[in-house]
């Protein structure tokens, strides 16, 4: 659909900047402006739609803040890569590799750390252990098409999971290994999500700037007997991930 003034309706009580946002998003979705391509300048959009540059700037600024567009100084405004919908992370118990494969993406994993450590107060609380009990600590960075998306710190009771210490989790699925025994198979997960700012560790591992948004998940995985087996802290890049949930009336 062509960009023309008729697509802005000044007779309705919908803000002009919001109408322009929708038009730009529609053009991105229908392929007029693919990922990495420039959109028209503020002056061009102002002339096309017969609206002020202030209105155009507000629409573009919000799209930049939402991660739909990005600016390059002295070059213009460009279309961002589409965010990866990670709805399955919330609604299903399955591996990261399976989630990415279903979206046509190639997943890979880097193990940043794997060791036995004493449980601190928080870890002990969520795993029903005593403070200083041994836990297996697994720290991974996960990629889609070689782009870092998330870091995950996982704590497991060492008494139940000691055989995992010698495994190569760059290629092995943690849930698949845990699923080999009813004692450790995860059958239920409780997740909590909050919005936080990226810290220096996020910036280093996720190739992002400090202070940018992070989707922070706390997860507790339970076995068949209702016992906590997994305590994980996942930090997803806010600019590259979206989480969608479908709800229906009871």
Secondary structure, 3 states (H helix, E strand, C coil): CCCCHHHCCCCCCCCHHHHHHHHHHHHHHCCCCCCCCECCCHHHHHHHHCCCHHHHHHHHHHHHHCCCEEEECCCEEEECCCCEECHHHHHCCCCHHHHHHHCCCCEEEEEEEEEEEECCHHHHHHCCCCCCCEEEEEEEEEEECCEEEEEEEEEEEHHHHHHHHHCCCCCCCHHHHHCCCCCCCCCEEEEEEEEEECCHHHHHHHCCCCCCEEEEEEEEEECCCCCEEEEEEEEEECCCEECCCCCCCC
